[in-house]
Amino acid sequence: MSRLADLAVLGTLEVGPPRLTARSLTVPYRISGRVSGEQATELRFRYHEDVFAPEDPSDRNLAAFLGAQLALNYGLFADRIVLRGLFDAADRSFLEVHLENTSREITANKLYSGHNVFLRPPADTLVPEVLERYSRATLVFPDATDAAPRTEVRSGSAFPAPVAVLASGGKDSLLTQGLLEELGCDVHALFVNESGRHWLTALEGWRHLSATRPDRTARVWTDCDRVFNWFNRRLPFIRPDFQRVRADHYPLRLWTVAIFLTAVLPLVRVRGLERIFVGDEFDTTRIETLRWPGGELQHYDGVYDQSRFFDTVFTSWYATKGWDLHQSSILRPLTELAIQLGLASRYPALLRAQVSCHAATVRGDRVVPCGRCEKCRRIIGCLVAGGADPLLAGYPPDVVDRCLEALAVRPMNQDPETSAHLRWLLQTRGRLGPTTLPTGPHPVALEPRFDPLCCPPDWLPEPMRAPVVALLD
């Protein structure tokens, strides 16, 4: 049996200093590993418009902060993480807190869960431990500054206002786009174009929005997915065939949305946008406890970067930069079922651009979902339950029938009330076979709901709260 300390194979991880041009950012990543020796790669971001002034301290600060996010996934496996670049006190505090938080999340949800198919010895037989600190790595900031580089951005008090949506091509960001436009906002859809196949998930949404809203749609290209794979190949406890394993999760990483979010911040800033919206729903703010004989570990169920806490800490960090920017999700009171049916009923053109599958493929000139994963089953179930045609979202009838059969016998990754209500709706339409899974009406699954943990009533700033609630009702 092994312990977390046995996984510390990276030695020193050194990040930066970042190299800037007006339209690009390159961040060196180097490891001096106990197993693999010294190796290096680069994390890159490319923009299609000028977003950086390379000599401006505030731009260099933002670039360093962006470039450091990916490293927070490796605090369990390194002795030191050296972050080179212009980091002020607020940056350092943010990175310290989220290095430890991410290490706890990975420990609970990837290493102690017993369900990670990507692990091999010694990581698959770890002895759970209660530790005062889960991150092994110490953060080192050789170029730290006491002076906070500040960016003057206009106030975000007015509504409607020019706003950003962190766009992904999925139902959440597309419904967010539609609702904000209906509210009269000047909405900029900002995509992150990963270099690998994951971009297929966003491609239909990008094509539609860039064709219909060309001045308000932008993207940043990054190879962060390749850098994640580079790390996987240098961690001996990850299966070497990890890229061929079919699973609904990644081998280790749980601090991913922050990379995408910070990647679009240069666009948010240069375009003078006043709010940034992410597409997160009611049940992505969770606090769970993993228990074992003699100990327990509290965690956020692997979705901290989709929680309202994530929005709050980033909004606070923006304020330290003199940036009056608020981050939130207008979908926070809604369930997945309500979101999917809202998109289908209100914005059919956006529904046709939806791809909510991380194993999507190209068929002809269209990207289509795989139709086999758990997420595809949920999406099909939601659409059929609401009387919408799944073919509009790329699901042919044979795939629909197969997924509906599976929904009768396999549980869904949804909150219990929503799952039961979805099955009940399918039953009332005669589309669900015999099932022993919980089934019954739960009207709350289709209503906005508020909760002190998941979505407090004041989750949005005052100027826009009332119009958003009225629209969601």
C-alpha positions in Angstrom: 0.0 0.0 0.0 1.3 3.5 -0.9 0.8 7.0 0.3 0.4 10.4 -1.4 4.1 11.2 -0.8 5.0 8.3 -3.1 3.5 10.2 -6.0 5.9 13.2 -5.7 7.9 12.5 -8.9 8.2 15.9 -10.6 10.8 17.4 -8.3 10.8 21.1 -9.2 8.3 22.5 -11.7 9.3 25.9 -13.0 6.9 28.1 -14.9 7.8 31.2 -16.9 8.8 33.9 -17.3 6.1 34.6 -19.9 7.0 35.9 -23.4 4.6 38.4 -24.8 3.7 39.9 -28.2 0.7 42.0 -29.0 -1.2 38.8 -30.0 0.4 35.9 -28.2 1.6 34.5 -24.9 4.2 31.8 -24.5 5.0 30.3 -21.1 7.9 27.8 -20.6 7.2 24.8 -18.3 10.2 22.9 -17.0 10.5 19.9 -14.7 13.5 18.6 -12.9 11.9 15.2 -12.0 13.0 12.5 -9.8 12.1 9.9 -12.4 12.3 11.7 -15.8 15.1 14.2 -15.2 15.0 17.6 -16.8 12.4 18.2 -19.5 10.6 21.2 -20.9 7.6 22.3 -23.0 5.7 25.5 -23.7 2.2 26.6 -23.0 0.9 28.9 -25.7 -2.0 31.3 -26.3 -2.7 33.1 -29.6 -5.2 35.9 -30.2 -6.7 37.3 -33.4 -6.5 40.9 -32.3 -4.0 43.0 -30.3 -4.6 42.3 -26.6 -1.2 42.9 -25.0 1.3 45.8 -24.7 4.4 43.7 -23.9 6.1 46.4 -21.9 3.1 47.3 -19.8 3.4 46.0 -16.2 -0.3 45.3 -15.9 -0.2 43.2 -19.1 2.9 41.3 -17.9 1.1 40.7 -14.6 -2.0 39.3 -16.3 0.1 37.1 -18.6 2.0 35.6 -15.6 -1.2 34.9 -13.7 -2.8 33.3 -16.8 0.3 31.2 -17.4 0.5 29.9 -13.9 -3.0 28.4 -13.7 -2.3 25.1 -15.3 0.5 24.4 -12.8 -2.0 24.4 -9.9 -3.0 20.8 -10.9 0.5 19.5 -9.9 0.9 20.5 -6.3 0.6 16.9 -5.1 3.4 15.7 -7.4 6.2 18.3 -7.1 8.4 19.5 -4.2 8.5 23.1 -5.5 6.6 25.1 -8.1 8.6 28.2 -9.1 6.5 30.8 -10.8 8.5 33.4 -12.7 6.9 36.6 -13.6 5.3 39.7 -12.1 3.1 38.5 -9.3 1.7 40.9 -6.6 0.5 40.0 -3.1 -3.1 39.4 -4.3 -1.9 37.0 -7.0 0.3 35.1 -4.6 -2.5 34.7 -2.1 -4.9 33.5 -4.8 -2.4 31.0 -6.2 -1.5 29.6 -2.7 -5.1 29.1 -1.7 -6.1 27.4 -5.0 -3.0 25.2 -5.2 -4.0 23.7 -1.9 -7.7 23.6 -2.8 -7.0 21.8 -6.1 -4.7 19.4 -4.3 -7.5 18.5 -1.9 -10.0 18.1 -4.8 -7.6 15.8 -6.8 -6.9 13.8 -3.7 -10.6 13.2 -2.9 -12.0 12.9 -6.4 -9.1 11.3 -8.4 -6.8 9.5 -5.9 -9.0 8.3 -3.0 -12.3 7.8 -4.9 -11.5 4.2 -6.1 -13.1 5.0 -9.5 -10.2 6.4 -11.5 -9.6 4.0 -14.4 -6.5 6.0 -15.5 -4.4 5.0 -12.4 -1.9 2.3 -12.0 0.4 1.4 -9.1 1.1 2.9 -6.7 -1.7 5.5 -7.2 -4.5 2.9 -7.4 -3.9 1.5 -3.8 -3.3 4.6 -1.8 -3.8 4.6 2.0 -6.1 7.5 2.8 -4.6 10.0 5.2 -5.8 13.1 7.0 -3.2 15.8 6.3 -2.9 19.3 7.5 -1.8 20.3 4.0 -2.4 18.2 0.9 -0.3 20.1 -1.6 3.3 18.9 -1.3 4.7 21.7 -3.4 5.8 25.0 -2.0 5.2 28.0 -4.3 8.2 30.2 -5.0 7.9 33.7 -6.6 11.4 34.9 -7.5 10.1 38.1 -9.2 7.4 39.0 -6.7 6.4 42.6 -6.5 4.7 44.6 -3.7 3.3 47.1 -6.2 0.0 45.9 -7.6 -0.1 46.5 -11.4 -3.6 48.1 -12.0 -5.8 48.3 -15.0 -8.5 51.0 -15.2 -11.7 49.5 -16.5 -15.0 51.3 -16.6 -17.6 50.7 -13.9 -19.9 47.7 -14.3 -22.9 49.3 -12.6 -25.1 49.9 -15.6 -27.5 47.3 -17.1 -27.9 46.4 -19.9 -24.1 46.5 -20.5 -21.5 45.1 -22.9 -20.8 41.6 -21.4 -18.7 38.5 -22.1 -19.9 34.9 -22.2 -17.3 32.2 -21.7 -18.5 30.3 -24.7 -18.2 26.5 -25.1 -20.8 25.5 -27.6 -22.8 23.6 -25.0 -26.3 24.2 -23.8 -25.3 26.4 -20.8 -23.3 29.0 -22.7 -25.8 29.1 -25.6 -28.8 29.7 -23.3 -26.7 32.3 -21.5 -26.1 34.0 -24.9 -29.7 33.9 -25.8 -31.1 35.2 -22.5 -28.6 38.1 -22.3 -29.4 39.1 -25.8 -33.1 39.0 -25.0 -32.3 41.3 -22.0 -30.7 43.8 -24.4 -27.1 43.2 -23.6 -24.3 43.7 -26.1 -23.0 40.1 -25.7 -19.5 39.0 -26.8 -19.1 35.2 -27.1 -15.5 34.4 -26.2 -14.3 30.9 -27.1 -11.2 29.0 -26.1 -9.9 27.0 -29.0 -8.0 24.0 -27.6 -5.5 22.5 -30.1 -6.9 19.0 -29.9 -10.2 17.3 -30.6 -12.0 18.9 -27.7 -12.4 22.0 -29.9 -15.0 19.9 -31.8 -17.3 20.4 -28.9 -17.3 24.1 -29.5 -17.0 24.2 -33.2 -20.7 24.2 -34.2 -21.3 27.0 -31.7 -18.3 29.0 -33.0 -19.4 28.6 -36.6 -23.0 29.8 -35.9 -22.1 32.7 -33.7 -19.1 33.9 -35.8 -21.3 33.8 -38.9 -24.3 35.6 -37.3 -22.5 37.9 -34.8 -19.0 38.3 -36.3 -18.1 41.5 -34.5 -19.1 40.1 -31.1 -17.5 36.6 -31.4 -13.9 35.9 -30.7 -11.6 33.1 -29.8 -8.2 32.4 -28.3 -6.2 29.4 -29.4 -4.2 27.4 -26.8 -2.4 24.1 -26.6 -3.1 23.6 -22.9 -4.6 20.2 -23.7 -1.3 19.1 -25.1 0.5 20.4 -22.0 -1.8 18.3 -19.8 -1.0 15.3 -21.9 2.7 16.1 -21.7 2.4 15.9 -17.9 0.4 12.7 -18.0 3.2 11.0 -19.9 5.6 12.0 -17.2 3.6 10.7 -14.3 4.5 7.0 -14.1 1.3 6.2 -12.2 -0.9 7.3 -15.1 -1.7 4.5 -17.6 0.5 5.0 -20.7 -2.6 4.3 -22.9 -4.6 7.1 -21.2 -5.5 8.7 -24.6 -7.3 5.5 -25.7 -9.3 5.0 -22.5 -12.9 5.9 -22.9 -14.1 7.8 -19.8 -16.3 10.7 -18.8 -13.5 12.4 -16.9 -9.8 13.3 -17.2 -7.0 11.4 -15.5 -6.1 14.1 -12.9 -6.8 17.7 -13.7 -9.5 19.6 -11.9 -8.3 23.2 -12.3 -9.3 23.7 -15.9 -12.0 26.4 -16.2 -9.6 28.9 -14.6 -7.3 28.4 -17.6 -10.1 29.2 -20.1 -11.4 32.0 -18.0 -8.1 33.8 -17.6 -7.3 33.2 -21.3 -10.3 35.3 -22.3 -9.5 38.1 -19.8 -7.2 40.0 -22.3 -10.2 40.1 -24.7 -12.6 41.2 -21.9 -10.2 44.0 -21.0 -9.4 45.3 -24.5 -13.1 45.2 -25.5 -14.1 47.1 -22.4 -16.6 44.5 -21.3 -18.2 45.0 -17.9 -19.3 41.5 -16.8 -18.3 38.0 -17.6 -20.8 35.2 -17.5 -20.1 31.5 -17.2 -22.7 28.8 -17.8 -23.1 26.9 -14.5 -26.2 25.5 -13.0 -27.8 24.9 -9.6 -26.2 21.6 -8.7 -22.6 22.5 -9.5 -22.1 24.1 -6.0 -21.5 21.2 -3.7 -19.8 20.4 -0.5 -19.2 16.7 0.1 -17.3 14.7 2.7 -15.2 11.6 1.8 -15.0 9.3 4.8 -12.9 6.3 5.5 -12.1 4.4 8.7 -10.3 6.9 10.9 -10.7 10.0 8.8 -12.6 12.2 6.4 -11.9 14.9 3.8 -14.2 17.7 2.9 -14.3 18.7 -0.8 -16.3 20.2 -3.6 -17.1 17.0 -5.5 -14.6 17.9 -8.3 -16.6 20.9 -9.6 -15.2 23.8 -7.5 -14.4 25.6 -10.8 -18.1 25.5 -11.7 -19.4 26.6 -8.3 -20.5 30.0 -7.1 -17.4 30.1 -4.8 -15.3 30.2 -8.0 -17.2 33.2 -9.3 -16.8 35.0 -5.9 -13.1 34.5 -5.6 -12.5 35.7 -9.2 -14.7 38.7 -8.7 -12.7 39.6 -5.6 -9.4 39.1 -7.5 -10.6 41.5 -10.3 -11.2 44.1 -7.7 -7.6 43.9 -6.5 -6.6 45.0 -10.0 -8.8 48.0 -10.1 -11.1 46.1 -12.4 -14.8 46.6 -11.7 -15.8 43.3 -13.3 -18.4 40.9 -11.9 -18.4 37.2 -12.7 -21.5 35.0 -12.3 -23.9 32.6 -14.0 -27.4 33.8 -14.8 -28.3 30.1 -15.0 -27.3 29.4 -11.4 -31.0 28.9 -10.1 -31.8 26.4 -12.9 -31.4 22.6 -13.2 -29.9 20.9 -16.3 -33.4 19.9 -17.4 -34.7 23.5 -17.2 -31.7 24.8 -19.1 -32.0 22.2 -21.9 -35.7 22.8 -22.3 -35.3 26.5 -22.1 -32.8 26.5 -25.0 -35.0 24.2 -27.1 -38.1 26.2 -26.6 -36.8 29.8 -26.8 -33.8 29.6 -29.2 -34.1 26.8 -31.7 -31.3 28.3 -33.9 -28.9 28.1 -30.9 -30.1 24.5 -30.2 -28.9 23.5 -33.6 -25.5 24.7 -32.7 -25.3 22.8 -29.5 -22.8 20.0 -28.9 -22.7 18.8 -25.3 -20.3 15.9 -25.7 -16.6 15.6 -25.1 -16.2 12.7 -27.6 -17.8 14.5 -30.5 -16.9 13.5 -34.1 -17.3 14.9 -37.6 -20.0 13.5 -39.9 -20.1 15.2 -43.3 -19.8 18.9 -42.7 -21.2 18.8 -39.2 -19.8 18.0 -35.7 -22.1 15.5 -34.0 -22.1 14.1 -30.4 -21.0 10.5 -29.8 -24.4 9.4 -28.6 -22.8 6.8 -26.3 -21.6 8.7 -23.2 -23.5 9.5 -20.0 -23.8 13.1 -21.0 -25.4 12.3 -24.3 -27.9 10.1 -22.6 -28.9 13.0 -20.3 -29.2 15.5 -23.1 -31.4 13.2 -25.2 -33.5 12.4 -22.1 -34.0 16.1 -21.4 -35.0 16.9 -25.0 -37.4 14.0 -25.4 -38.9 14.7 -21.9 -39.7 18.2 -23.1 -41.1 17.2 -26.4 -38.2 18.6 -28.4 -36.6 16.8 -31.4 -33.1 15.5 -30.5 -32.2 15.4 -34.2 -31.9 19.2 -34.0 -29.0 18.7 -31.7 -27.4 16.0 -33.9 -28.9 12.8 -32.4 -30.5 10.5 -35.1 -33.5 8.2 -34.1 -31.5 5.0 -33.6 -29.2 6.8 -31.1 -32.2 8.3 -29.3 -33.8 4.9 -28.9 -30.6 3.3 -27.6 -30.0 6.1 -25.1 -33.6 6.0 -23.8 -33.2 2.3 -23.2 -30.1 3.0 -21.1 -31.9 5.7 -19.1 -34.3 3.1 -17.8 -31.6 1.1 -16.2 -28.6 3.4 -15.6 -28.5 6.4 -13.2 -27.8 9.9 -14.3 -25.2 12.4 -13.0 -28.0 14.8 -11.9 -29.5 15.8 -8.6 -32.1 13.2 -7.5 -35.2 15.4 -8.0 -34.3 16.3 -11.5 -33.5 12.7 -12.5 -36.8 11.4 -11.1 -38.8 14.2 -12.8 -37.0 13.6 -16.1 -37.9 9.9 -16.0 -41.5 10.7 -15.0 -41.8 13.0 -18.0 -40.4 10.3 -20.2 -42.9 7.9 -18.8 -45.8 10.2 -19.4 -44.8 10.4 -23.0 -44.4 6.6 -23.3 -40.7 6.9 -24.0 -39.2 5.1 -20.9 -39.1 1.3 -20.5 -39.6 -0.5 -17.2 -37.4 0.9 -14.5 -36.5 0.4 -10.9 -34.9 3.8 -10.6 -36.6 6.7 -8.7 -39.4 8.2 -10.8 -42.0 10.8 -9.9 -43.1 14.4 -10.4 -40.8 17.1 -8.9 -42.0 20.4 -10.3 -39.0 22.2 -8.7 -36.8 20.6 -11.4 -38.3 23.1 -13.9 -38.4 26.1 -11.6 -35.8 28.7 -10.5 -34.8 27.9 -7.0 -32.7 29.6 -4.4 -30.6 28.1 -1.6 -28.1 29.5 0.8 -25.4 27.1 -0.5 -26.1 26.6 -4.2 -27.8 29.9 -5.2 -28.5 32.6 -2.7 -31.2 35.2 -3.8 -28.5 37.9 -4.2 -26.3 35.8 -6.6 -26.4 38.6 -9.2 -25.7 42.4 -8.8 -28.8 44.5 -8.1 -29.1 46.2 -11.4 -29.7 43.0 -13.3 -31.2 40.7 -10.7 -34.8 41.6 -11.2 -34.9 41.4 -15.0 -33.0 38.1 -15.0 -35.4 36.5 -12.4 -38.4 37.8 -14.4 -37.0 36.2 -17.5 -36.2 32.9 -15.8 -39.7 32.7 -14.4 
